[in-house]
Amino acid sequence: MSKRDLYLLGPVIPAAALVLTPWLPFVNGPHLWFDLPSMVVWPMIWLLLLVPALAGIEWGRTRYLEDAEAPGNSAAVSAEGGEPQ
């Protein structure tokens, strides 16, 4: 697994936590966290963690393209498919 592939796995945990919210017994109940219902706080936390994970994917993707298009690199990579031109 390359380092680039690890960036793609970043949002899996926050996305799974958001999808599983209704079935988690410690979230789906009459609980208050920070004086708010747990069903509000739990997704809010995971949404705040999802944004940097998605930013990491975007940063890794554009960094890969910028490295390939750097001066002196003989094989330029196209933005669409990643194939050498």
Buried (B, 14 or more C-beta within 10 A) or exposed (E): EEEEEEBBEBBEEBBEBBEEBEEEEEBBEEBEBEEEBBBEBBBEBBEEBBEEBBEBBEEBBEEBBEEBEEEEEEEEBEEEEEEEE
